[in-house]
Amino acid sequence: MKMLSLFLLISSLGACTMKDADGKADELTMLVGTYTNGTSKGIYTFRFDQQTGSGSALDSVELPNPSYLTVSENCKFVYAVSEMNDNTAALNTLAFNPESGSLRLVGKQLTRGADPCHVVANDRIVLTANYSGGSLSVFPLNADGTTAPADTLFHGQATGPDKLRQITPHIHCAVFSPDGNYVFATDFSADRILRFTVTSKGLSAMPEDTAIPVKPDSGPRHLTFAPDGKHAYVIGELSGEITAFAYADGNLTALQTIAADTTGARGSADIHVSPDGKFLYASNRLKNDGIAIFAIHPQEGTLTPIGYQRTGIHPRNFNITPNGKYLLVACRDSNVIQVFERNLQSGKLKDTHQDIRIDKPVCIVFVNKL
């Protein structure tokens, strides 16, 4: 995964981009991860029309707490966590048919860290960020696309000032760099971003002093790269602030810190850039639940706030369709996925009221229908 163009497609679709790579196909397959402590049974798939904004159910598979998932580069597998707060926490491998949306469990490996809450893959390894375990698990991929047992764990630290939420280490997400040579992981309780080198066998940790600091009491949660491959953005769950970075050759250089949450809710969550690279969106929870909207300076990559869209309760994760027309929000505590239409010129959002009802939705991934 060395090519920048491939990275951009993966970041816009979630994975699986070998066909309809221009993102203009009308019909997508949408996968939804959930929490299963209510009526949800696991992962659900839908057909989503990215011209009309309508969705219809396809299939489902039972799994405990598959809160986050990703799709393999060849579209044949889904890798989904089971976010359990004990030694049963796992990474599941499911055979996947993008046309029918069907899923079938074919393998499971323990994460060796509790509460895996994020997963990402390239063509050689799968990584899970284990929140309560405070670790990053590395799973080699077998030749058939299933995962081997985790062979490496990297651990975070707990040096942040919040004596309640940063008292133990938490790794919250991991992201491959645009050039495919590095992985960046958010070390929530140490207010920093860890950096790893991608090797032929997996990952190699960079020296501790090369970690990228963010402001104390930030609680860095999710990180995303812009389509230009030259800028990155991280959302602080505790501070409610976004830090913008310039990216080059494995180096992140801070450019700006700006508030996404102005209420002090300490519950900011997800962050994504529109496919055209012009706008950034960030979700906030616990107070004034909604999506903060920013314009991105085309050369400098800095942010200017331009609006705020209220949503349902607890907008955990959201995603943007490959054509940029719709932004879908998983409102966990409203038990609904809201479908917002994006104004491609202004970046503003409009509720289409084409809600997709599902219990405790957490994660949304789009795949081109093959």
C-alpha positions as CSV (number, residue, x, y, z in Angstrom):
1,M,0.0,0.0,0.0
2,K,2.6,2.5,-1.1
3,M,0.7,4.5,-3.6
4,L,-0.9,7.8,-2.5
5,S,-3.9,7.3,-4.8
6,L,-4.7,3.9,-3.2
7,F,-4.5,5.5,0.3
8,L,-7.0,8.2,-0.7
9,L,-9.4,5.6,-1.9
10,I,-9.1,3.5,1.2
11,S,-9.6,6.5,3.5
12,S,-12.8,7.6,1.6
13,L,-14.4,4.2,1.3
14,G,-13.1,2.4,4.4
15,A,-11.4,-0.2,2.2
16,C,-12.1,-2.3,-0.8
17,T,-11.7,0.0,-3.8
18,M,-10.5,-2.0,-6.7
19,K,-13.7,-1.4,-8.7
20,D,-15.6,1.9,-9.3
21,A,-12.6,3.6,-7.9
22,D,-13.9,7.0,-8.9
23,G,-16.5,6.7,-6.2
24,K,-19.4,7.5,-8.6
25,A,-21.3,4.2,-8.6
26,D,-24.8,4.9,-7.2
27,E,-25.1,1.8,-5.0
28,L,-22.8,1.1,-2.1
29,T,-22.7,-1.7,0.4
30,M,-22.8,-0.2,3.9
31,L,-21.6,-2.1,7.0
32,V,-22.6,-1.1,10.5
33,G,-20.9,-2.2,13.7
34,T,-22.9,-2.0,17.0
35,Y,-22.9,-2.6,20.7
36,T,-24.9,-5.7,21.6
37,N,-26.0,-5.0,25.1
38,G,-29.5,-4.1,23.8
39,T,-31.4,-5.6,20.9
40,S,-28.7,-5.5,18.3
41,K,-27.1,-8.9,17.4
42,G,-23.9,-7.7,15.8
43,I,-22.9,-6.4,12.3
44,Y,-25.6,-5.3,9.8
45,T,-25.2,-4.7,6.1
46,F,-27.3,-2.4,3.9
47,R,-27.6,-1.3,0.4
48,F,-27.1,2.5,0.3
49,D,-27.9,4.7,-2.7
50,Q,-25.5,7.6,-2.7
51,Q,-27.6,9.5,-5.2
52,T,-30.9,9.4,-3.2
53,G,-29.7,8.9,0.3
54,S,-31.9,5.8,0.9
55,G,-30.8,2.6,2.6
56,S,-32.3,-0.9,2.7
57,A,-31.3,-3.9,4.9
58,L,-29.3,-6.8,3.4
59,D,-27.8,-9.1,6.0
60,S,-26.5,-9.5,9.5
61,V,-24.3,-11.7,11.6
62,E,-24.2,-12.3,15.3
63,L,-21.1,-11.1,17.2
64,P,-20.5,-9.7,20.6
65,N,-19.9,-5.9,20.6
66,P,-18.5,-5.5,17.0
67,S,-18.1,-1.8,17.6
68,Y,-15.5,-1.1,14.9
69,L,-14.7,-2.8,11.7
70,T,-12.8,-2.4,8.4
71,V,-12.7,-4.2,5.1
72,S,-9.7,-6.0,3.5
73,E,-8.1,-4.4,0.4
74,N,-9.4,-7.3,-1.8
75,C,-13.0,-6.9,-0.5
76,K,-13.2,-10.5,0.6
77,F,-13.0,-10.0,4.3
78,V,-14.2,-7.9,7.2
79,Y,-12.1,-7.5,10.3
80,A,-14.2,-6.5,13.3
81,V,-13.4,-6.2,16.9
82,S,-15.4,-7.6,19.8
83,E,-15.1,-4.8,22.3
84,M,-15.2,-6.8,25.5
85,N,-13.8,-5.5,28.8
86,D,-12.1,-8.8,29.7
87,N,-9.8,-11.5,28.3
88,T,-12.5,-12.5,25.6
89,A,-11.8,-9.3,23.7
90,A,-11.1,-10.4,20.1
91,L,-10.5,-9.6,16.5
92,N,-12.9,-11.4,14.2
93,T,-12.4,-12.3,10.5
94,L,-15.5,-12.6,8.4
95,A,-15.9,-13.7,4.8
96,F,-17.7,-10.9,2.9
97,N,-19.6,-10.6,-0.3
98,P,-19.9,-6.9,-1.3
99,E,-22.7,-7.7,-3.8
100,S,-25.1,-9.4,-1.4
101,G,-23.7,-8.0,1.8
102,S,-23.4,-11.4,3.3
103,L,-21.0,-12.1,6.1
104,R,-19.7,-15.4,7.6
105,L,-17.4,-15.8,10.6
106,V,-14.2,-17.6,9.6
107,G,-11.8,-16.8,12.4
108,K,-11.1,-15.2,15.7
109,Q,-8.0,-14.1,17.5
110,L,-7.7,-12.6,21.0
111,T,-6.4,-9.1,21.1
112,R,-4.6,-9.6,24.4
113,G,-5.9,-6.2,25.4
114,A,-9.3,-5.3,26.7
115,D,-11.9,-3.1,24.9
116,P,-10.5,-3.0,21.3
117,C,-12.2,0.0,19.9
118,H,-10.6,0.6,16.5
119,V,-9.2,-1.6,13.7
120,V,-7.2,-0.9,10.6
121,A,-5.5,-3.1,8.0
122,N,-3.2,-3.1,5.0
123,D,-2.2,-6.1,2.9
124,R,0.1,-7.7,5.5
125,I,-1.2,-6.8,9.0
126,V,-4.3,-5.9,11.0
127,L,-4.0,-3.5,14.0
128,T,-6.4,-3.1,16.9
129,A,-6.3,-0.2,19.4
130,N,-7.2,-1.6,22.8
131,Y,-8.7,1.1,24.9
132,S,-8.8,-0.4,28.4
133,G,-5.8,-2.6,27.6
134,G,-3.8,0.5,26.7
135,S,-2.1,-1.3,23.8
136,L,-1.9,-1.7,20.1
137,S,-2.1,-5.3,18.9
138,V,-0.4,-6.4,15.6
139,F,-1.9,-9.4,13.8
140,P,-0.1,-10.8,10.7
141,L,-2.3,-11.8,7.8
142,N,-2.2,-15.4,6.6
143,A,-2.1,-16.1,2.9
144,D,-5.8,-16.8,2.8
145,G,-6.7,-13.4,4.3
146,T,-7.4,-14.6,7.8
147,T,-5.4,-13.4,10.8
148,A,-2.7,-15.2,12.7
149,P,-2.5,-14.6,16.5
150,A,-1.2,-11.2,17.6
151,D,2.5,-11.4,17.6
152,T,3.3,-7.9,19.0
153,L,1.8,-5.6,21.5
154,F,2.8,-1.9,21.9
155,H,1.8,-0.2,25.1
156,G,0.8,3.4,25.8
157,Q,1.4,5.5,29.0
158,A,-0.7,7.4,31.5
159,T,1.0,10.8,32.1
160,G,-1.9,13.2,31.4
161,P,-3.4,15.5,34.1
162,D,-6.9,14.1,34.2
163,K,-6.9,12.0,37.3
164,L,-10.1,10.1,36.3
165,R,-9.9,9.5,32.6
166,Q,-6.1,9.5,32.0
167,I,-5.2,7.4,35.1
168,T,-4.5,4.3,33.0
169,P,-3.1,4.0,29.5
170,H,-5.5,4.0,26.5
171,I,-4.7,3.6,22.8
172,H,-7.7,4.8,20.9
173,C,-6.9,4.5,17.2
174,A,-4.2,3.7,14.7
175,V,-3.9,5.0,11.1
176,F,-1.5,4.2,8.2
177,S,0.3,7.2,6.7
178,P,-0.5,8.2,3.1
179,D,2.7,6.8,1.9
180,G,2.1,3.5,3.8
181,N,5.5,3.7,5.5
182,Y,4.3,4.6,9.0
183,V,1.5,4.1,11.5
184,F,0.3,6.8,13.9
185,A,-1.5,5.8,17.1
186,T,-3.3,8.1,19.5
187,D,-1.9,7.6,23.1
188,F,-5.0,9.1,24.8
189,S,-3.7,9.1,28.4
190,A,-0.3,10.5,27.5
191,D,-1.5,13.3,25.3
192,R,0.7,12.3,22.4
193,I,0.7,10.4,19.0
194,L,2.9,7.4,18.8
195,R,4.8,6.7,15.5
196,F,5.7,3.3,14.1
197,T,7.6,2.2,11.0
198,V,5.9,-0.3,8.8
199,T,8.2,-3.2,8.0
200,S,8.0,-6.3,5.9
201,K,7.1,-8.3,9.0
202,G,4.8,-5.8,10.8
203,L,5.6,-2.7,12.8
204,S,8.7,-1.3,14.5
205,A,8.3,1.2,17.3
206,M,10.0,4.5,16.9
207,P,12.0,5.9,19.8
208,E,9.9,7.4,22.7
209,D,11.3,10.9,22.1
210,T,9.9,10.8,18.5
211,A,6.3,10.7,19.7
212,I,4.3,13.8,18.7
213,P,2.9,15.7,21.7
214,V,-0.5,17.4,21.7
215,K,-1.7,19.9,24.4
216,P,-1.9,18.4,27.9
217,D,-5.4,17.3,28.9
218,S,-6.3,16.8,25.2
219,G,-7.0,13.0,25.3
220,P,-6.2,12.5,21.5
221,R,-8.9,10.1,20.1
222,H,-9.2,9.8,16.4
223,L,-6.8,10.9,13.6
224,T,-7.3,11.4,9.9
225,F,-5.3,12.4,6.9
226,A,-6.5,14.9,4.3
227,P,-6.9,13.6,0.7
228,D,-3.8,15.7,-0.4
229,G,-1.7,13.4,1.9
230,K,0.0,16.5,3.2
231,H,-2.1,17.3,6.3
232,A,-3.5,15.4,9.2
233,Y,-6.0,16.2,12.0
234,V,-6.5,14.8,15.4
235,I,-9.5,15.3,17.7
236,G,-9.0,15.6,21.4
237,E,-11.8,13.9,23.3
238,L,-11.2,15.7,26.5
239,S,-10.2,19.2,25.2
240,G,-12.7,19.2,22.4
241,E,-9.9,20.7,20.2
242,I,-8.6,19.7,16.8
243,T,-4.9,19.9,16.1
244,A,-4.0,20.4,12.5
245,F,-0.6,19.0,11.3
246,A,1.5,19.2,8.2
247,Y,2.7,15.8,7.1
248,A,5.8,14.8,5.2
249,D,8.1,11.7,5.3
250,G,6.8,10.4,8.6
251,N,6.8,13.8,10.4
252,L,3.8,15.6,11.8
253,T,4.3,19.3,12.4
254,A,1.6,21.1,14.4
255,L,0.1,24.0,12.6
256,Q,-3.0,25.0,14.6
257,T,-5.2,24.1,17.5
258,I,-8.9,25.0,17.2
259,A,-12.0,24.2,19.2
260,A,-14.6,21.8,17.9
261,D,-16.5,21.7,21.2
262,T,-17.2,25.0,22.9
263,T,-19.2,23.6,25.8
264,G,-16.5,21.7,27.7
265,A,-18.4,18.4,27.3
266,R,-15.1,16.4,27.2
267,G,-16.8,14.0,24.8
268,S,-15.5,14.7,21.3
269,A,-15.3,11.6,19.1
270,D,-14.8,11.2,15.4
271,I,-13.2,13.3,12.6
272,H,-13.3,13.1,8.8
273,V,-12.3,15.2,5.8
274,S,-14.7,15.5,2.8
275,P,-13.5,13.6,-0.3
276,D,-12.7,16.8,-2.1
277,G,-10.5,17.9,0.8
278,K,-12.4,21.2,1.3
279,F,-14.1,20.6,4.6
280,L,-13.5,18.9,7.9
281,Y,-16.2,17.5,10.2
282,A,-15.9,16.5,13.9
283,S,-18.5,14.9,16.2
284,N,-19.2,15.9,19.8
285,R,-21.1,14.1,22.5
286,L,-22.3,14.5,26.1
287,K,-23.5,18.1,25.5
288,N,-24.8,19.9,22.4
289,D,-24.4,16.6,20.5
290,G,-23.6,17.3,16.9
291,I,-21.1,17.8,14.1
292,A,-18.7,20.8,14.0
293,I,-18.0,21.9,10.4
294,F,-14.8,23.6,9.3
295,A,-13.4,24.9,5.9
296,I,-9.9,23.8,5.1
297,H,-7.4,26.3,3.6
298,P,-6.5,24.7,0.3
299,Q,-2.7,25.3,0.6
300,E,-2.1,25.7,4.4
301,G,-4.4,23.0,5.6
302,T,-5.6,25.2,8.5
303,L,-9.2,25.3,9.7
304,T,-11.9,27.9,9.9
305,P,-15.2,27.1,11.7
306,I,-18.3,27.6,9.4
307,G,-21.1,25.8,11.1
308,Y,-22.6,23.3,13.6
309,Q,-25.2,20.6,12.9
310,R,-27.1,19.1,15.8
311,T,-27.6,15.4,15.7
312,G,-29.2,12.6,17.7
313,I,-27.7,11.5,21.0
314,H,-24.1,10.4,21.2
315,P,-22.8,10.7,17.7
316,R,-20.0,8.2,18.1
317,N,-18.8,7.6,14.5
318,F,-19.8,9.1,11.2
319,N,-18.8,8.6,7.5
320,I,-19.1,10.4,4.2
321,T,-20.1,8.7,1.0
322,P,-17.4,8.5,-1.7
323,N,-19.2,11.0,-3.9
324,G,-19.3,13.4,-1.0
325,K,-23.1,13.9,-1.2
326,Y,-24.1,12.4,2.1
327,L,-22.8,12.3,5.7
328,L,-24.2,9.5,7.8
329,V,-24.0,9.7,11.6
330,A,-24.2,6.7,14.0
331,C,-26.1,8.1,17.0
332,R,-25.6,5.4,19.5
333,D,-28.0,6.4,22.2
334,S,-30.8,7.5,19.8
335,N,-30.6,4.1,18.1
336,V,-30.5,5.6,14.6
337,I,-28.2,6.4,11.7
338,Q,-29.0,9.9,10.5
339,V,-28.5,10.7,6.9
340,F,-27.5,14.3,6.2
341,E,-27.1,15.8,2.7
342,R,-23.9,17.8,2.2
343,N,-23.9,21.1,0.3
344,L,-20.8,20.5,-1.8
345,Q,-20.1,24.3,-2.1
346,S,-20.7,25.4,1.5
347,G,-20.0,22.2,3.4
348,K,-23.2,22.6,5.4
349,L,-25.4,19.7,6.3
350,K,-29.2,19.2,5.9
351,D,-31.1,16.4,7.6
352,T,-32.8,14.3,4.9
353,H,-35.0,12.5,7.5
354,Q,-34.2,9.2,5.9
355,D,-33.1,7.7,9.2
356,I,-31.9,4.1,9.4
357,R,-33.2,2.5,12.6
358,I,-30.7,0.2,14.4
359,D,-30.0,-0.4,18.0
360,K,-26.7,1.2,19.3
361,P,-24.9,1.9,16.0
362,V,-21.3,2.7,16.4
363,C,-19.3,2.4,13.2
364,I,-20.2,3.0,9.5
365,V,-18.1,1.7,6.6
366,F,-18.9,2.0,2.8
367,V,-17.8,-0.4,0.2
368,N,-18.4,-0.1,-3.6
369,K,-20.9,-2.8,-4.8
370,L,-19.0,-5.1,-7.1
